[in-house]
């Protein structure tokens, strides 16, 4: 691009204030001619002299004028180059979007990929993970397509196979690129961000399994967690949630019950999870204010994304959250010298937990709860004329039947997956057919795992794939929404799956009773 811009003669904008023309360079000497300074400007054979220029009035240009002319020339060259670059990007995005990405991903180390792919991938990542967007992509391009700088393999079989196999990972959260320096705890010790660590069987060091084990045994499967989940404090938090549902508007996602930070669903999730997992006192307002500053709202999650993290850093508040976690009852007896945990320190576990609670714990549980409690309807799926209100099924459930309630929850999150896309990295070369053309991709290619599309594959689920049916055959054993196929996984299933299912079952039953009145 720079060469093309430099080759454009009209970019040479040297002129003088009187309007006369004067070259802004000294002609290179022709072979056989002498120069005033042979060392500085030696004779160059085979270089043609530029056409003679009429001498300008030596006094027509002041030094100031010459300086201005030079600055204009220098400034406009990169500006025009940038405009040309943006024009090419726009043209690719508008007219060659789905032919460019499948092709260029075959050549990830090429200059074209390095220069033109990142902005297109970033733009894609903003919207392509939405249910309506990727359903449209599959409708248009088929099960296999390229978007957000990744190869997407969206059939149920492809997604299920990935979720039940060891995975290589990179610095991505689904379709979104992550800012490496913002991940825990890379600036102080080592990377302990679980979602970016590869499984040992896929080329990793074994750190993912070790760090995940530390997280699970300290915060999820410890006996104290289940005790707290069934005690009076957690019951009181649930009672307050039911009371808030009764007293606050709850008709849609903007209603106070779903959107308020003072009452309703958001504070319940933050307080409840941190009580049962960490043992933190839900009546400690000062401590809760520290947690809420990071865990409530949408902006803080931008800390982890590229390029957002450069402008949305929350290092100070994250450090305060880490300090709270390290002092929590759950951390009191933590063993920092356990080789099974790769000697993960309290600090590293707390840092890892802060990212998991922000990205998956609070955010994931909140999104799942909104779907199940009807903050918004199901999508308007292909062949349907309106969006389905899942609350019409909720209001008919047998609220004393745990299995029926959980079937309802699973069908909600099958049709609208809270985590719609994850990723892995190819560990060997592979080929993919896209719209009748076979593309060959190298080892290291990023592959999107669209859980939401696997959950909506008509080839697996049948012609009624978009219907809301809590009696759907094979639902429990084949739901993909928890990064597993039913209960089958390869060590990357959602750590909080059991907590989420048990708590949501209680929420659906208790709030369901209120909806039906006395």
N, C-alpha and C positions, 0 to 999 in steps of 0.2 A: 504493500500500500504506500509506504514511504517513497519507494522508487517511482511508483506511478505518479504520485503527487509532485515529486521533484522534476519529473519529466515534462510537466505541463508548463510551457514557456510563459503563460499568462500569470503564473504565480510569482514571477520575477517582477516585483512592483517598484523597482527603483526609478525614481524620477526626481526632478528638482523643482523648486518652488516657482521658477520662471516658466516651466513647461517644456524646457528643452530636454533632449535625451542624452544620457551619459552612461556608459557601461559601468556597472558596479563591481567590475573585476578587471584585472589586468590580463590581456590575452596571453595564453601559453605560447612560448616561443616556438617557431617553426624550425624544422631541421635546417641547419646551416646558418641560422641567425644567432646573433650574440645577444646577451642580456646584460643588464647592469649589475646583476649579482648572480654569478654562475652557481655559487653554492646554494643560494636560497631558491633559485629558479633555473635549474639546468635545462639545457636544450633537450626537447623531447621529440624524437623522430615520429613520423606518421601521425602527428596531431595537426589537424587543419586549423588555420587561423579563422576566427570569426569574421563575418563581413565587416568591412570598415564602417565606422560610425562617425558621423559628422561631429567634429570637436565642439564641445559645449563651451559656453562662456565660463571661464574659470571662476568668475566672480558671482555666477548666478546662484550658487548654492552656498549657504552658510554651513558651518560645522553642525549647527543645531538641526538644520534641514536634513543633512545627510544622516544624522543619528536617527531622526524620526523615520526617514525612509527605510533605513536598515531594520528598525524595530518592527515596522509594519510588515516587511517581507518575512522576517523570522516568525512573527506571531501568526500570520495567516497560513503559513505552510502546515503546521500541526493542526490548526483549526479545520482547514479543508480536508486534511487526512482523516480527522476524527469524524467529520460529517460524512465522508465517503464510507468510512467503516460502519457508521450507524445505518446508512442507507442500505448497505449490503445486508446487515443483520435484519433489518425490517423486511427486505425483499425475501430473504430466506424464510423468515418466520411466517410471512403471509402466504407465500406461493410455493415453498419447497419444504415445508416443515416436516412432513412425514416421509419424504424421500431422502432428505438430508441426514437426519439422525440415524436411521438404520445403516446408511452407507458409512458415515463418518465414524461411528462407533467401532467399525472394523479396523480403523487406523487411529487408535487413541494417541499415538506419539507423533502424529503428523502435525505440521504447522497449521493446517486448516482446522483440525480438531482443537488445537491449543488456542487459536485466535477466535474462532467463531462459535464453538460449541458452548462454552461456559455461560454467556448471557442468555442463550436460548434455553439451556437446561434450567437456569435459575428462574426464568419466566414461567416455564412449564411447572416447576415445583410449587408455584403459588396456588395452582388450582387443580392440577391433574389428579390429585389424590381424593378429590371430592367424589361422592358416589355418582352424581349425575354426569360429571366429566369423564370418569373412566368407563362408565357404561356406554356413553356416546362414542368413546374411542374404540371400545370393543365392537360396538355395532358397526362402526365405519371400517375398521381395519382388521377385525378378527381377534382371535385369542392372543396372538403375538404381535406386538408393536413396539415402537421405541418412543420414549418420552422422558423429559427431565434428565437427559444424558444417561439413560439406563435402558436395558432391554427388559420388556415386560412380558412375562409368561403367565397368563391369567386363567388357564383351565384349572378346574378343581384338582385334577391329578397332579399337575405341575406344582401348584401351591402346597398341596398336602405332602407331596414328596419332599419338598424343601423344608417344611416345618417339622418333619420327622427324621431329618438327616442332620449331621454336623454341618455347621456353616462357617465360612470365612466372612469376616466383616471388615468394614472400613469406617471412615468418619462420616456416616450418614444417619439420619433418623428418617427411615422410610425413604421418600423421594427428596428429602431436604438435606443439603450439605451442612455439616457441622463445622464450627470453628474449633480447631484442635486445641488452641491455647486456652479455650474456655472450659475444656472438659476437666473433670476431677481426676486426679490431683496432679496434673501434668506439670504445673509450674513449681510444685514443691517436692514431689517424689516420683510418681509414675502414674501411668494412665490406669484409673480404676473405674472407668465408665463402662459398665457391663455391656451396653448395647453396641459398643464399638470393638469389643474383644472377640477374636476368632476362637472357635472351638479347637481343642488340641488335635482332634482327628482331621481338621481342615487346615492344619498348618499353624495353629496358635501355640502358645507356650504352656497352656494349661491354666493360665491366670483366670480366664472366665469362670471355669468350674470352681476354682478355689475361692475367688471373691464372691461368687454367687452363693456358695455354701456358707460363707461367713455371714452374708446378709440374711439368708433364709433361717439359719440356726439361731441368730440373734434376735431377729425382728418378726419372723413369720411362724416358725414351727416351735419356738420355745414354749414350754408348758404354760408360762405366765400369760402368754398372748390369749390363749383360749380361756383361761380363768378370767382375765379382764373382760373378754368379750361377753361373758355371761354374768358379770357382777352388777351391782346396783348402779354403779357410776355409768356404765355403758347403757343400761336400761333407762336411766334418767336422760341421757343425751338423745336416745331414740324417742322418748316421750316428748321432749322439747321439739323435735322435728315434726312429730305428728300434730302437736299443738300449733306450730307455725303454719303447717299446711292448712289447718282449719281456719286460721285467722288471716292469712295472707292471700292475695290474689295468686292463682296458679294456673291460669288458662293457657299460657304459652311461655316460650323461653324468655321473654322480656318481663314477665310478671315477677313480682317482688319475691315470691317463694324461690324462684330459680335464679334470680339475678342479684339479690341483696347480699352484701357482705356482713350485715349486722344480724340477720335472722334467716332461717330457711336452710336450703340445701348446702350452700357453699360453706358456711361456718360449721355445719354439722360434719361434713366430710373431713375438714381439717382437724377439728377437735377430736372426733371419734377415732380416726386412724392413728393419730398421735397418742391417744390414750391407750388403745389396745396394743399397739405395736411397740411404742417406746415407754409406756407407763407415765407419760407426762400429764400433769394435773390440769384438767380442763377448766379449773376455776382460777388458775394463775394468769391473770390478765396481762401482766408484763411479758411473760414468756409467750403467751399466745399472740401478742402484738408483734413480736419478733418473727414468729412463724408466718403470720398472716401477711406481713410486708412482702414476703417472697412467694408465698403459695397462693395468694388470692390475686385475681386479675390475669390478663392475657399477656401484658408486655414483658413480664420478667422472663418468660420462657425464651424470648428472643436472645437472651444472654448466650445461649448455646449454639445458635445458628450462624452460618456464614451467609452474607457479610454482616448481618444484623448485630452480631456480638461486638463488633468494633464500636458501635454507637449506642448499644443498649446493655452495657456491662453492669452487673449487679454484684461485684466481688465483695463489697463491704457487707451487704445484707446476707449474702451466702455464708460469709465467715461467722456471722452471728448465729445463723441457723446451725452451722457445724458445731459451734460451741454449746448450743442448747442440747444437741443430740449427744455429744460426748459426756454431758453431765446427767443424762437421762438414766432412770433405773435399768433400762435394758442393757446399758453399756457397763454397768458396775462390775460385773464378773467377766468381762470380755478378756480373752487371752490373746495378747499381741504376738506371742511367740509360738503360735500354732502352725507347724509346717503344712498342715492340711489346708490352711487358709493362705498359704504363701507368705506367712508372717505379716499379714495385713494389720496395720496399726489401727488404733481407735480413730485417729485422725482420718486415715484413708477410708475406713468404713463409714464414718460420719459424712465425709465428702461425697462418697459414692451414693449414700442414702439420700443426701440432699437433692442430687440430680434425679434419682429414681422417684422420689416423692413428688418432685415438681413436675416431671414429664409424664410419669405413668401413674403414680399413686393417687395424687389428688386430681390431676387433669383427667386421667383415664377413668377413674371412678365417677367423677362429675359428669363426663360425657355419657358413660353407660347409664347412669341414673336418669339423666335427662331423657334418653331414648325410652327407657323402661317406664318412667313416670309420665310420659306423654308431653314433655315440654314442646315437642314438635311432632308432626305426623310423619309417617313413612314417606319415602320418596314417591314421586309419580313415575312408576316404572314403565318400561315399554309395554304397550298394549293396554295400559290403564288410563282412564279418563280423569281420575282424581286421586289425591293422596289419602291413604287409609289411616283412620284414627284408631290406634292400637288400644286406646282406653276403652273402646267398646267391648273388647275382649277381656280386658282387666276387670271390668265391672261385672262380668259373668263367671269369673273364676271361683272355684271352691277354695276359699281362703284358708281352709284348714288342711288342704292337700299340698304338702311341700313339693311333691313331684310335679304337680300340675302348674304350680307357680313357677317352678324352675324351667319347665317347658316353655312357658310364656316368656320368661326372661331370655332364654336362648333363642327363641324365634325372633324376638325384638332385635337382638344383636347379630343375628344372621342376616336379616334384611338391611340392617344399618350398622355395619361394623364400627365400633368405637375407634379402633386402630385399623385403618383401612389398608395401609401399605407398610410393609417392612422391606428389608433388603438382604442380600448376601452378595458375595463376590465369587466369580467363577474360578475354580481351582484348576481348570484345564480348558483347552480350546474346545469350542462347541459350535454347532450349526443350528440355525433357526429358520424355519420357513415363514415368511411374511408376505401375504397376498400373492402367493405363487412364486416368489423369488427366495432363493436360499442365500442366507448371509452367514459368513464365517467369522466368528468372534474369538479373540484371543483370551488366554488366561488373564485374569485380573479385571475383566469386564464387570461392571456393576449391573446386577440383575434385581429388578423390582419384584417383590413378592406381594401381589395385590390380594390380600386376604378378603377384602370386600368383594372382589370379582369371583374368587373361588367359592365364596358363600352364595353366589348368585349365578352359578354355572348351570344352565338348563340341561346340559348333557349329563350332569350328575344328579341334580335335584328333580328333574322332570319338567314337564310343561307348566306346572303350577308353581314354578320357582319363585314368582313374584307375589304369590298369594300368602296371606298371613294365616298359618296353620300350625297351631301348637301341638297337633297330633301327627305332625309330619314324621313319616318313618325315617329311621336312621339319623334323626336330628342330634341326639345326645352324643352318639359315637362319632359324628363327622363334623361337628361345629368347629370352625377354624379360628374363631374370634379371640381365643386366648393364646394364640401363637402355638397351637397344637391341633391335632386331629382328634377331637374328643379328649380322651385322657392320654393319648399317645403323643410323645414328643421326644426330642433329642437333647434335653437339658436347657431349653430356652422358653419353656412355658411361662406365662405370666406368673410372677412370684405370688401375687395377691389373689389368684383365682378363687381359692376357697373362701378367703375373707370376703371378697366381693359377692360371691354367690350366696353365702350365708346371710350377709347383711342385707343384700337386696331382697332376699326372700322375706326377711322380717319387715322391711320397708313396704313392700308390695302388700303384705298381709295387713299390717297395722294401718297404713294410709287407705288401703282398700276398704276397710271397715268404716272409716270416716266418710269416704265418698258415698257409701250407701246409707249413711244416716243411722239414727237409732232404730 
